[in-house]
Amino acid sequence: MPDTILAEADHTSLDVPVIRFVPLDPAFAARVRAGGPDDNGQSAERAVSGGTGTPCRQCLRQVPAGAAYLICAHRPFAGLHAYAETGPIFLCADACPESLGAATPGGDLPAILSSATYALRGYGADERIVYGTGGVVPRAGIAARAADLLARADVAFVHVRSAANTCFQVRIDRA
């Protein structure tokens, strides 16, 4: 029997898998911070955070106001294929504090997910979109929707993306 999570919004409880928010691969972050190429083969751009709108994909927190951050291209897929989208992400310029990407049986969301809505999309083990899984959900419904998608046998992982700009935010796996 799957673990039970408490879901927000109009659900009270669902028999669905516990979910885990997966931070960016530390090896990618270290390479980019050291001046190595991003997923477009370029060096990252450096900027200074205003304190909001700069979600670090490794520590899953906002880059603090006044702190340096990097803008780089990232492809959150292992393979190269038509569905392997590449887009801009932000990283703390210096090594991040420990990520909060642990299993979340209560549906706790990482600090970077602070907007009102997000686009969620399920992918199969072949990294292709599972059609019919995409949609915009309110912030309070992210954990429940991700758990619903991950309860499906054809969904291997879920991407959370900005609803406004479609930038990759974080991957969600079964815990």
C-alpha positions as CSV (number, residue, x, y, z in Angstrom):
1,M,0.0,0.0,0.0
2,P,1.4,3.4,-0.9
3,D,2.3,5.9,1.8
4,T,-0.4,8.5,2.5
5,I,0.2,12.2,2.2
6,L,-2.0,15.0,3.4
7,A,-3.1,17.1,0.5
8,E,-4.1,20.7,0.4
9,A,-7.1,22.4,-1.2
10,D,-10.2,20.3,-1.5
11,H,-8.6,17.0,-0.6
12,T,-8.4,15.6,2.9
13,S,-6.2,12.6,2.3
14,L,-5.1,10.5,-0.7
15,D,-3.5,7.1,-1.0
16,V,-0.6,8.3,-3.1
17,P,3.2,8.1,-3.0
18,V,5.2,10.3,-0.8
19,I,7.0,12.9,-3.0
20,R,10.5,14.3,-3.0
21,F,11.6,17.6,-4.5
22,V,14.9,16.9,-6.3
23,P,17.5,19.8,-6.3
24,L,19.8,20.4,-9.2
25,D,22.7,18.0,-9.6
26,P,25.6,19.3,-7.4
27,A,28.1,18.3,-10.1
28,F,26.4,20.6,-12.7
29,A,26.3,23.5,-10.2
30,A,29.9,23.0,-9.2
31,R,31.0,23.0,-12.9
32,V,29.1,26.1,-13.7
33,R,30.3,27.9,-10.5
34,A,33.9,27.0,-11.5
35,G,33.4,28.7,-14.9
36,G,32.7,25.6,-16.8
37,P,30.1,25.3,-19.5
38,D,26.3,25.2,-18.9
39,D,24.0,23.0,-21.0
40,N,24.4,25.4,-24.0
41,G,28.2,25.2,-23.7
42,Q,28.5,28.8,-22.4
43,S,29.8,30.3,-19.2
44,A,27.1,31.5,-16.8
45,E,26.2,35.2,-16.5
46,R,26.7,36.8,-13.0
47,A,24.1,39.1,-11.4
48,V,23.1,40.5,-8.0
49,S,19.8,39.4,-6.5
50,G,17.1,41.8,-5.5
51,G,15.8,39.2,-3.1
52,T,12.8,38.0,-5.0
53,G,12.4,36.3,-8.4
54,T,15.8,34.5,-8.3
55,P,15.0,31.0,-7.2
56,C,18.2,28.9,-6.8
57,R,17.6,25.4,-8.3
58,Q,20.2,23.8,-6.1
59,C,19.3,24.9,-2.5
60,L,15.6,25.4,-3.5
61,R,15.6,28.8,-1.8
62,Q,15.5,32.4,-3.1
63,V,18.9,33.9,-3.6
64,P,19.1,36.5,-0.8
65,A,19.0,40.2,-1.6
66,G,22.5,41.6,-2.4
67,A,23.9,38.1,-3.0
68,A,25.5,37.2,-6.3
69,Y,23.8,34.6,-8.5
70,L,24.5,32.9,-11.8
71,I,22.2,32.7,-14.8
72,C,22.8,29.6,-17.0
73,A,21.2,27.2,-19.4
74,H,20.0,23.9,-18.0
75,R,18.5,20.8,-19.6
76,P,16.8,18.8,-16.8
77,F,17.0,15.5,-18.7
78,A,19.6,12.8,-19.0
79,G,19.3,12.4,-22.8
80,L,19.2,14.5,-25.9
81,H,15.9,14.2,-27.7
82,A,13.0,16.3,-28.9
83,Y,11.4,16.6,-25.5
84,A,14.7,17.6,-23.7
85,E,14.0,21.3,-23.3
86,T,16.8,23.7,-22.3
87,G,16.1,26.9,-20.5
88,P,17.4,29.5,-18.1
89,I,17.9,28.9,-14.4
90,F,19.4,30.7,-11.5
91,L,22.0,29.4,-9.0
92,C,23.6,30.9,-5.9
93,A,27.0,32.1,-7.2
94,D,28.7,30.6,-4.1
95,A,28.1,27.1,-2.7
96,C,24.6,26.8,-1.4
97,P,23.4,25.8,2.1
98,E,22.1,22.2,2.2
99,S,19.1,21.7,0.0
100,L,15.6,21.2,1.4
101,G,14.8,18.5,-1.2
102,A,13.8,15.8,1.2
103,A,10.8,13.6,1.1
104,T,7.7,15.6,2.0
105,P,5.0,13.4,3.5
106,G,3.0,16.5,4.5
107,G,3.4,18.2,1.1
108,D,5.8,20.8,2.4
109,L,7.0,22.9,-0.6
110,P,10.5,24.3,-1.2
111,A,10.9,28.0,-0.6
112,I,11.4,28.7,-4.3
113,L,7.8,27.8,-5.0
114,S,6.3,31.0,-3.9
115,S,4.2,32.1,-6.9
116,A,0.4,31.7,-7.0
117,T,0.4,29.1,-9.8
118,Y,2.8,26.6,-11.5
119,A,2.7,24.3,-14.5
120,L,3.1,20.6,-13.7
121,R,3.9,18.0,-16.3
122,G,4.4,14.3,-16.0
123,Y,7.1,12.4,-17.9
124,G,7.6,8.7,-18.6
125,A,10.8,6.7,-17.9
126,D,11.8,7.6,-21.5
127,E,11.8,11.3,-20.6
128,R,8.9,12.0,-22.9
129,I,5.9,14.0,-21.9
130,V,3.0,11.8,-20.8
131,Y,0.2,13.6,-22.7
132,G,-2.8,14.7,-20.6
133,T,-0.7,15.3,-17.5
134,G,0.2,18.9,-18.0
135,G,-1.7,21.7,-16.4
136,V,-1.5,24.9,-14.3
137,V,-2.2,24.3,-10.6
138,P,-2.4,26.7,-7.6
139,R,0.6,26.6,-5.3
140,A,-1.5,24.9,-2.6
141,G,-2.3,22.0,-5.0
142,I,1.3,21.2,-6.1
143,A,1.9,18.3,-3.7
144,A,-1.5,16.7,-4.3
145,R,-1.3,17.0,-8.1
146,A,2.3,15.7,-8.2
147,A,1.3,12.8,-6.0
148,D,-1.7,12.0,-8.2
149,L,0.5,12.0,-11.3
150,L,3.2,9.8,-9.6
151,A,0.6,7.3,-8.6
152,R,0.2,6.5,-12.3
153,A,2.3,3.7,-13.7
154,D,3.2,5.6,-16.8
155,V,4.6,8.7,-15.0
156,A,8.2,8.4,-13.8
157,F,8.7,12.0,-12.6
158,V,7.1,15.4,-12.6
159,H,8.5,18.8,-13.6
160,V,7.3,22.0,-11.9
161,R,7.7,25.0,-14.2
162,S,6.8,28.6,-14.0
163,A,3.2,29.1,-15.2
164,A,4.2,32.5,-16.6
165,N,7.5,31.9,-18.3
166,T,7.7,28.0,-18.3
167,C,11.1,28.0,-16.7
168,F,12.1,24.8,-15.0
169,Q,11.8,25.1,-11.2
170,V,12.2,21.6,-9.7
171,R,11.8,17.9,-10.4
172,I,9.5,15.8,-8.2
173,D,10.1,12.1,-7.8
174,R,8.5,9.4,-5.7
175,A,10.3,9.3,-2.3
